[in-house]
Amino acid sequence: MNLKFPCYRICFLFLSILITGLACRQKMAGEKQVRLYNEPHRPQYHFSPPAKWMNDPNGMVYYEGEYHLFYQYYPDGNTWGPMHWGHAVSEDMVKWKHLPIALFPDPLGYIFSGSAVVDWKNTSGLGKDGRPAMVAIYTYHSPESEKSGSNTFQNQGIAYSLDKGRTWQKYEGNPVLKNPGIRDFRDPKVIWHEASQTWMMALAVKDKISFYTSTNLLQWKHSADFNPPWAAYGGVWECPDFFPLKTPTGAEKWVLLVSINPGAPNGGSGTQYFIGNFDGKRFRTETNEIKWLDYGADNYAGVTWSDVPKTDGRRLFIGWMSNWTYAQIVPTEVWRSAMTVPRALELQERDGQYSLVSKPVRELQVLRSKVVQVKSSRINLPSDCLDIELSAVATDFKLTFSNEKGEKVILEKKGDEITFDRSRSGIAAFSSDFKQIHRAPAQNLVIKNIRVFLDRSSMEFFFNDGALAVTELVFPNSPYTLLETEGIVEKGTLYPLRSVWEGK
């Protein structure tokens, strides 16, 4: 009897074990991936981090077929902490690929909010071999300096990438804009101003926006301040954005977004905007009334993508879908916070005044799995991820979303006011502010159409093709399965939406 085991059989056995092990690991990884993006209330088509804390969108730039989304990120906890820049890319702003953290804190401080541009003309000299640098401009926040009592703990720094944003090198001459002695000195939004062939920075400075100019992204000169006396000043100004838009007649106007916390119309944080003219140094607004980008409680710190090709022509926006009043205590654990659906911003004119319109981007239609036509005031909802299109037939109307547990949310228009009641929406006891009834002026609009984006923990309402937007978080214990309508044409269209996460 030969007790020796042939060598080829040993190799075969080892290979079989190896293959089986790899297959099991792949299966486990796949199951983990599904679980990872299938936790309770995890958004299925809104961007959220794989895990841990996220807030403001940062550094949004388009380059070589990719939309880059950086964001305030704390990888070691699900509440705010030492800020990094998380990173993801997408070809359509809908399906995202998570990338490694882009920017880490260093001896100069945490990495707070900012913007990114492509330096096509190599004005900074940071490009190489004919390849332009992608340049991130951000705020350094030094916790040590702040604790010491100094007022100069926030300064502006830059980093650059030569490989499509995959790796970053911080500029050795940081900071490029030093604090003159103001406690709130942050969130630089930088754009290229074609008419003057210079870079322009809008910087949040406590309760105003300061404008700076530069020829090379490395040295900056103050040009003007903006803080009209009638604007909203309930809290600190932050996260500005500044860009031109065409009016319906083709004239150019400039738009300034300013996020404020607190002081929003429904409490906590929100974003006001101004429309006017810009001469390369100074912005002058044409309005004298406060305008809000979104009247819901949960659209904050939103900014737009730079370097979107002229052939596209859209001004594309995304916001942080939360509110600082309760952002750190919402009932999620693995991940915390999501972004709004991406939106195209446009100008409309009504009664001699310009205002911003927010339209969900057309790319979202790729998620539609089928079309469901409904012809009733009682609509059974086929999914917890929906794109809903309805038409109003009456001046006043009411939408009630509910589930079998008796949980519900009510959106109602009466006269010139729209209210949103989420006090019985599901999990809401974590914050008394969360349960408040929110109000939005209908702005004398004759509302003809309503579009609703329903995800597992959010609802976004767009009235009259985006003339008015309301964004709200909800945390039902089970999905809403019934929509009851009043004052709505008894027919509509539902589009169940696919999940954007792999493995789903």
C-alpha positions as CSV (number, residue, x, y, z in Angstrom):
1,M,0.0,0.0,0.0
2,N,1.5,3.3,-1.1
3,L,1.0,5.9,1.7
4,K,2.4,8.7,-0.3
5,F,-0.1,11.3,-1.6
6,P,0.8,12.3,-5.2
7,C,2.1,15.8,-5.6
8,Y,-0.4,16.8,-8.3
9,R,-3.2,15.8,-6.0
10,I,-1.9,18.0,-3.2
11,C,-1.7,20.9,-5.6
12,F,-5.2,20.2,-6.9
13,L,-6.5,20.0,-3.3
14,F,-4.8,23.2,-2.4
15,L,-6.1,25.0,-5.5
16,S,-9.6,23.8,-4.8
17,I,-9.5,25.1,-1.2
18,L,-8.1,28.4,-2.5
19,I,-10.8,28.8,-5.1
20,T,-13.5,27.9,-2.6
21,G,-12.1,30.3,-0.1
22,L,-12.0,33.1,-2.7
23,A,-15.5,32.4,-3.8
24,C,-16.8,32.5,-0.2
25,R,-15.0,35.8,0.5
26,Q,-16.4,37.3,-2.7
27,K,-19.9,36.1,-1.7
28,M,-19.4,37.5,1.8
29,A,-18.1,40.8,0.3
30,G,-21.2,40.9,-2.0
31,E,-23.5,40.3,0.9
32,K,-21.7,42.9,3.0
33,Q,-22.0,45.4,0.2
34,V,-25.8,44.8,0.0
35,R,-26.1,45.1,3.7
36,L,-24.0,48.2,3.8
37,Y,-26.3,50.2,1.5
38,N,-29.5,48.6,2.8
39,E,-29.6,49.8,6.4
40,P,-32.8,51.3,7.7
41,H,-33.5,54.7,6.1
42,R,-30.4,54.4,3.8
43,P,-31.2,56.6,0.7
44,Q,-31.2,54.4,-2.4
45,Y,-30.6,57.1,-5.1
46,H,-29.3,60.0,-3.1
47,F,-25.6,60.2,-2.5
48,S,-24.5,59.2,1.0
49,P,-21.0,58.2,2.4
50,P,-20.3,54.5,2.7
51,A,-20.2,55.1,6.5
52,K,-19.6,57.7,9.1
53,W,-20.4,61.5,9.1
54,M,-20.8,63.8,6.1
55,N,-21.9,67.4,5.7
56,D,-21.2,70.2,3.2
57,P,-20.5,69.3,-0.5
58,N,-17.1,70.7,-1.4
59,G,-14.8,71.1,-4.4
60,M,-17.4,70.3,-7.0
61,V,-15.7,70.3,-10.4
62,Y,-16.2,68.5,-13.8
63,Y,-13.1,67.1,-15.6
64,E,-12.6,64.7,-18.4
65,G,-16.0,63.1,-18.2
66,E,-16.3,63.0,-14.4
67,Y,-18.3,65.0,-11.9
68,H,-16.2,65.2,-8.8
69,L,-18.0,65.5,-5.4
70,F,-15.9,66.2,-2.4
71,Y,-17.5,66.6,1.0
72,Q,-16.9,67.4,4.6
73,Y,-16.2,64.0,6.1
74,Y,-15.2,62.6,9.5
75,P,-14.1,59.0,9.0
76,D,-13.9,58.1,12.7
77,G,-17.4,58.8,13.9
78,N,-21.0,59.5,12.9
79,T,-21.1,63.0,14.3
80,W,-19.0,66.0,13.4
81,G,-15.3,65.7,14.1
82,P,-11.9,66.7,12.6
83,M,-12.8,67.5,9.0
84,H,-11.4,65.7,5.9
85,W,-12.5,65.9,2.3
86,G,-14.3,62.7,1.3
87,H,-14.4,62.0,-2.5
88,A,-16.6,60.4,-5.1
89,V,-16.9,60.6,-8.9
90,S,-19.8,60.1,-11.3
91,E,-20.3,60.2,-15.0
92,D,-23.9,61.3,-14.6
93,M,-24.4,62.8,-11.1
94,V,-26.6,59.8,-10.3
95,K,-24.4,56.7,-9.9
96,W,-21.4,57.4,-7.8
97,K,-18.0,55.7,-7.3
98,H,-16.5,56.2,-3.8
99,L,-12.8,57.1,-3.9
100,P,-10.3,57.3,-1.0
101,I,-10.2,60.4,1.2
102,A,-8.7,63.3,-0.8
103,L,-7.5,65.7,1.9
104,F,-6.5,65.0,5.5
105,P,-6.0,67.4,8.4
106,D,-2.3,68.5,8.8
107,P,-0.4,70.8,11.2
108,L,-2.2,73.8,9.7
109,G,-5.6,72.5,10.8
110,Y,-8.7,70.6,9.8
111,I,-9.8,70.8,6.1
112,F,-13.0,72.9,6.1
113,S,-15.2,73.7,3.1
114,G,-14.1,75.1,-0.2
115,S,-14.2,74.7,-4.0
116,A,-12.1,73.3,-6.9
117,V,-11.3,74.5,-10.4
118,V,-9.3,73.3,-13.3
119,D,-6.4,75.7,-14.0
120,W,-6.6,75.5,-17.8
121,K,-4.2,78.3,-18.5
122,N,-1.7,77.1,-15.9
123,T,-1.8,80.5,-14.2
124,S,-0.6,78.9,-10.9
125,G,2.3,77.1,-12.6
126,L,1.2,73.9,-10.9
127,G,0.4,72.1,-14.1
128,K,3.0,69.8,-15.6
129,D,3.8,68.5,-19.1
130,G,1.0,70.4,-20.7
131,R,-1.6,68.9,-18.2
132,P,-3.6,71.4,-16.2
133,A,-3.8,71.1,-12.5
134,M,-7.0,70.5,-10.7
135,V,-6.8,73.0,-7.8
136,A,-8.7,72.7,-4.5
137,I,-9.1,75.9,-2.5
138,Y,-10.2,75.3,1.1
139,T,-10.2,76.6,4.6
140,Y,-7.7,75.5,7.2
141,H,-9.2,75.5,10.7
142,S,-6.7,75.3,13.5
143,P,-8.4,73.9,16.7
144,E,-5.2,74.7,18.7
145,S,-5.2,78.3,17.6
146,E,-8.9,78.6,18.3
147,K,-8.5,77.2,21.8
148,S,-5.7,79.7,22.5
149,G,-8.1,82.6,22.0
150,S,-6.7,83.7,18.7
151,N,-9.0,85.2,16.1
152,T,-6.8,84.0,13.2
153,F,-7.6,80.3,13.4
154,Q,-9.1,80.1,9.9
155,N,-7.0,80.6,6.8
156,Q,-7.2,79.6,3.1
157,G,-5.0,76.9,1.6
158,I,-4.8,75.1,-1.7
159,A,-3.9,71.6,-2.9
160,Y,-3.5,70.3,-6.5
161,S,-3.8,67.1,-8.5
162,L,-2.3,66.1,-11.8
163,D,-4.1,62.7,-12.0
164,K,-7.8,63.5,-12.3
165,G,-8.2,64.1,-8.5
166,R,-7.0,60.7,-7.4
167,T,-4.0,62.0,-5.4
168,W,-3.4,65.5,-4.0
169,Q,-0.3,67.6,-3.1
170,K,-0.7,70.5,-0.7
171,Y,0.9,73.7,-1.8
172,E,4.1,74.3,0.2
173,G,3.4,78.0,0.5
174,N,0.1,77.5,2.4
175,P,-1.8,79.4,3.5
176,V,-2.3,81.5,0.4
177,L,-4.8,83.9,2.1
178,K,-4.1,84.7,5.7
179,N,-6.7,85.8,8.2
180,P,-6.6,89.5,9.0
181,G,-8.1,88.9,12.5
182,I,-11.7,87.8,12.0
183,R,-13.0,84.7,13.7
184,D,-15.2,83.5,10.8
185,F,-13.1,83.6,7.7
186,R,-13.9,80.6,5.5
187,D,-15.5,78.6,2.7
188,P,-13.8,80.0,-0.4
189,K,-15.7,79.7,-3.7
190,V,-13.3,80.4,-6.6
191,I,-14.3,80.9,-10.2
192,W,-12.5,82.1,-13.4
193,H,-13.9,85.5,-14.4
194,E,-13.6,85.5,-18.2
195,A,-14.2,89.2,-18.8
196,S,-11.3,90.3,-16.6
197,Q,-9.1,87.2,-17.1
198,T,-8.7,86.8,-13.3
199,W,-9.7,84.4,-10.6
200,M,-12.4,85.6,-8.2
201,M,-13.0,84.3,-4.7
202,A,-16.2,84.7,-2.7
203,L,-15.4,84.2,1.0
204,A,-17.7,84.0,4.0
205,V,-16.6,86.5,6.6
206,K,-18.9,86.4,9.6
207,D,-21.9,88.3,8.4
208,K,-20.8,89.3,4.9
209,I,-19.2,88.0,1.7
210,S,-15.8,89.4,0.9
211,F,-14.6,89.3,-2.7
212,Y,-10.9,88.7,-3.6
213,T,-9.1,88.6,-7.0
214,S,-6.0,86.8,-8.1
215,T,-4.1,86.2,-11.3
216,N,-2.5,82.9,-10.2
217,L,-4.5,81.3,-7.4
218,L,-1.5,81.9,-5.1
219,Q,-1.8,85.6,-4.2
220,W,-5.1,87.3,-3.4
221,K,-6.2,90.9,-3.2
222,H,-9.4,92.1,-1.5
223,S,-11.8,93.9,-3.8
224,A,-15.2,94.5,-2.1
225,D,-17.7,93.3,0.5
226,F,-21.3,92.5,0.2
227,N,-23.8,92.7,3.1
228,P,-27.0,94.6,2.3
229,P,-28.9,95.7,5.5
230,W,-32.1,93.9,4.5
231,A,-30.6,90.4,4.1
232,A,-31.1,87.5,6.6
233,Y,-28.7,87.8,9.5
234,G,-30.1,85.3,12.0
235,G,-26.7,83.4,12.1
236,V,-23.3,83.2,10.6
237,W,-22.9,83.4,6.8
238,E,-21.1,80.5,5.2
239,C,-20.6,78.4,2.1
240,P,-21.1,81.0,-0.6
241,D,-21.4,80.3,-4.4
242,F,-21.2,82.9,-7.1
243,F,-21.9,82.4,-10.8
244,P,-23.5,84.0,-13.9
245,L,-26.8,82.9,-15.4
246,K,-28.7,83.9,-18.6
247,T,-32.2,85.4,-18.2
248,P,-35.0,84.1,-20.5
249,T,-34.1,87.0,-22.9
250,G,-30.4,86.2,-23.0
251,A,-29.1,88.9,-20.7
252,E,-26.5,88.0,-18.1
253,K,-27.1,88.2,-14.4
254,W,-25.0,87.1,-11.4
255,V,-26.3,84.9,-8.6
256,L,-24.8,84.8,-5.1
257,L,-25.8,81.9,-2.8
258,V,-25.2,82.4,0.9
259,S,-26.0,79.7,3.5
260,I,-26.9,80.9,7.0
261,N,-27.1,79.0,10.3
262,P,-29.3,79.6,12.1
263,G,-31.9,82.0,10.6
264,A,-33.6,79.9,7.9
265,P,-37.4,80.4,7.4
266,N,-38.2,77.1,9.1
267,G,-35.5,77.2,11.7
268,G,-31.9,76.2,11.8
269,S,-29.9,76.3,8.5
270,G,-31.0,77.4,5.0
271,T,-29.7,79.1,1.9
272,Q,-30.6,82.6,0.7
273,Y,-29.7,84.0,-2.7
274,F,-29.2,87.4,-4.4
275,I,-29.4,88.4,-8.1
276,G,-27.6,91.3,-9.6
277,N,-24.6,92.5,-11.6
278,F,-20.8,92.0,-11.2
279,D,-18.1,94.2,-12.7
280,G,-15.2,91.9,-11.9
281,K,-14.6,93.4,-8.4
282,R,-18.0,94.4,-6.9
283,F,-21.4,92.6,-6.8
284,R,-24.5,94.8,-6.7
285,T,-27.9,93.2,-6.1
286,E,-31.0,94.4,-7.9
287,T,-33.4,93.1,-5.3
288,N,-34.2,94.3,-1.8
289,E,-36.0,91.3,-0.4
290,I,-34.9,88.0,1.1
291,K,-35.1,85.1,-1.3
292,W,-34.6,81.4,-0.3
293,L,-33.4,78.7,-2.5
294,D,-35.5,76.0,-0.8
295,Y,-38.3,76.5,1.7
296,G,-37.9,73.0,3.3
297,A,-35.8,72.4,6.4
298,D,-33.2,70.1,4.8
299,N,-31.3,71.7,1.9
300,Y,-28.1,73.5,3.1
301,A,-24.6,74.5,2.1
302,G,-25.4,73.7,-1.5
303,V,-23.0,74.8,-4.3
304,T,-22.6,74.3,-8.0
305,W,-20.1,72.4,-10.2
306,S,-17.4,74.4,-11.9
307,D,-16.0,73.7,-15.4
308,V,-19.2,72.1,-16.7
309,P,-18.7,72.1,-20.5
310,K,-20.2,75.0,-22.4
311,T,-21.9,72.4,-24.7
312,D,-23.9,71.4,-21.7
313,G,-24.6,74.9,-20.5
314,R,-26.4,74.1,-17.2
315,R,-25.6,75.4,-13.8
316,L,-25.7,72.2,-11.7
317,F,-26.2,72.2,-8.0
318,I,-26.3,69.8,-5.1
319,G,-26.9,70.4,-1.4
320,W,-26.4,68.8,2.0
321,M,-29.8,67.2,2.9
322,S,-30.0,68.0,6.6
323,N,-30.2,70.8,9.1
324,W,-27.7,71.7,11.8
325,T,-30.5,71.8,14.4
326,Y,-30.7,68.0,14.5
327,A,-28.2,66.7,11.9
328,Q,-26.0,64.8,14.5
329,I,-28.9,63.0,16.2
330,V,-31.0,61.7,13.3
331,P,-31.8,58.0,13.7
332,T,-29.0,56.6,11.5
333,E,-25.9,54.9,12.8
334,V,-23.6,53.4,10.1
335,W,-23.9,56.4,7.9
336,R,-25.1,59.9,8.6
337,S,-26.4,62.5,6.1
338,A,-27.1,62.5,2.3
339,M,-27.1,65.0,-0.5
340,T,-30.1,66.3,-2.4
341,V,-30.9,65.1,-5.9
342,P,-28.7,67.2,-8.3
343,R,-30.6,70.1,-9.7
344,A,-30.2,72.6,-12.6
345,L,-30.6,76.2,-11.6
346,E,-32.2,78.6,-14.0
347,L,-33.5,82.2,-13.9
348,Q,-37.1,83.0,-14.5
349,E,-38.8,86.4,-14.7
350,R,-42.2,87.0,-13.1
351,D,-43.8,90.4,-12.5
352,G,-40.6,92.2,-13.5
353,Q,-38.5,90.3,-10.9
354,Y,-36.0,87.5,-11.4
355,S,-35.9,84.4,-9.2
356,L,-34.1,81.0,-9.2
357,V,-35.7,77.8,-10.5
358,S,-34.5,74.4,-9.3
359,K,-35.1,71.6,-11.7
360,P,-34.1,67.9,-10.9
361,V,-31.5,67.0,-13.6
362,R,-32.7,64.9,-16.5
363,E,-30.1,62.3,-15.8
364,L,-32.3,61.0,-12.9
365,Q,-34.6,59.5,-15.5
366,V,-32.1,56.7,-16.0
367,L,-33.3,55.2,-12.7
368,R,-36.9,54.8,-13.8
369,S,-37.7,51.1,-13.9
370,K,-41.2,51.3,-15.3
371,V,-44.2,53.6,-15.7
372,V,-47.3,53.4,-13.4
373,Q,-50.3,55.4,-14.5
374,V,-52.8,56.1,-11.7
375,K,-56.4,57.3,-11.9
376,S,-57.5,57.7,-8.3
377,S,-57.3,60.0,-5.3
378,R,-56.1,57.0,-3.4
379,I,-52.8,55.8,-4.8
380,N,-51.1,52.6,-3.7
381,L,-47.4,53.3,-3.8
382,P,-45.4,50.4,-5.4
383,S,-42.0,51.4,-4.0
384,D,-40.3,53.4,-1.3
385,C,-38.2,55.0,-4.1
386,L,-40.4,57.0,-6.4
387,D,-40.5,59.9,-8.9
388,I,-44.1,61.1,-8.8
389,E,-45.7,63.6,-11.2
390,L,-49.1,65.1,-10.4
391,S,-51.2,67.9,-11.7
392,A,-53.2,70.3,-9.5
393,V,-56.8,71.1,-10.4
394,A,-57.8,73.3,-7.5
395,T,-56.2,76.4,-6.0
396,D,-55.9,74.6,-2.7
397,F,-54.7,70.9,-2.5
398,K,-53.5,68.3,-0.1
399,L,-51.2,65.3,-0.3
400,T,-51.1,62.7,2.5
401,F,-48.4,59.9,2.5
402,S,-49.0,57.1,5.1
403,N,-48.2,53.6,6.1
404,E,-49.9,50.7,7.8
405,K,-48.5,51.9,11.2
406,G,-50.6,55.0,11.0
407,E,-47.5,57.2,10.4
408,K,-48.0,60.0,7.9
409,V,-46.8,63.3,6.4
410,I,-49.1,65.9,5.0
411,L,-48.3,68.6,2.5
412,E,-51.1,71.1,2.1
413,K,-51.7,74.4,0.2
414,K,-54.2,76.8,1.5
415,G,-54.4,80.3,0.0
416,D,-50.8,81.6,-0.4
417,E,-49.2,79.2,2.1
418,I,-47.8,75.7,1.8
419,T,-47.4,73.6,5.0
420,F,-45.5,70.4,5.6
421,D,-46.4,68.4,8.7
422,R,-44.0,65.6,9.6
423,S,-44.9,65.5,13.3
424,R,-46.4,62.0,12.9
425,S,-44.0,60.9,10.1
426,G,-42.4,58.1,12.1
427,I,-39.3,58.4,14.2
428,A,-39.3,62.1,15.3
429,A,-38.9,62.2,19.1
430,F,-35.1,62.8,18.7
431,S,-35.8,66.5,18.3
432,S,-38.7,68.8,19.1
433,D,-37.6,71.0,16.2
434,F,-37.9,68.1,13.8
435,K,-41.7,67.8,14.6
436,Q,-42.5,71.4,13.8
437,I,-44.9,72.3,11.0
438,H,-42.9,74.0,8.2
439,R,-44.3,76.8,6.1
440,A,-43.5,78.2,2.7
441,P,-45.1,81.1,0.9
442,A,-46.7,80.0,-2.4
443,Q,-45.5,83.3,-3.8
444,N,-48.7,83.9,-5.6
445,L,-48.0,81.0,-7.9
446,V,-50.9,79.3,-9.6
447,I,-49.6,75.8,-9.0
448,K,-50.3,73.5,-12.0
449,N,-47.8,70.6,-11.5
450,I,-46.1,68.9,-8.6
451,R,-43.1,66.6,-8.8
452,V,-42.1,64.5,-5.7
453,F,-38.9,62.5,-5.2
454,L,-39.5,60.0,-2.5
455,D,-36.6,58.1,-1.0
456,R,-36.4,56.0,2.1
457,S,-35.7,59.0,4.4
458,S,-36.4,62.1,2.3
459,M,-39.1,63.9,0.3
460,E,-38.3,66.6,-2.3
461,F,-41.2,68.6,-3.7
462,F,-40.9,70.8,-6.9
463,F,-43.8,73.0,-7.8
464,N,-44.4,74.4,-11.3
465,D,-41.2,72.8,-12.8
466,G,-39.0,74.0,-9.9
467,A,-40.3,77.5,-9.3
468,L,-40.6,76.5,-5.7
469,A,-38.8,73.7,-3.9
470,V,-39.3,72.1,-0.5
471,T,-36.9,69.5,0.8
472,E,-37.6,67.5,3.9
473,L,-36.2,64.5,5.9
474,V,-38.5,61.8,7.2
475,F,-37.8,58.6,9.1
476,P,-40.9,56.3,8.9
477,N,-40.7,52.9,10.7
478,S,-41.9,51.3,7.5
479,P,-42.3,52.7,4.0
480,Y,-45.2,54.9,3.1
481,T,-47.5,52.8,1.0
482,L,-50.5,55.1,0.4
483,L,-50.9,58.5,-1.2
484,E,-54.2,60.3,-0.7
485,T,-54.8,63.5,-2.7
486,E,-57.3,66.3,-2.6
487,G,-57.5,69.1,-5.2
488,I,-55.3,67.0,-7.5
489,V,-56.3,65.7,-11.0
490,E,-57.2,62.1,-10.3
491,K,-54.5,60.8,-12.5
492,G,-50.8,60.9,-12.3
493,T,-47.6,59.1,-13.1
494,L,-45.4,57.1,-10.8
495,Y,-41.9,56.0,-11.7
496,P,-40.4,53.4,-9.3
497,L,-36.7,54.2,-9.2
498,R,-33.8,51.7,-9.1
499,S,-31.1,51.8,-6.4
500,V,-27.8,53.3,-7.5
501,W,-25.8,51.1,-5.2
502,E,-23.9,48.1,-6.5
503,G,-25.4,44.7,-5.5
504,K,-28.9,46.2,-5.2
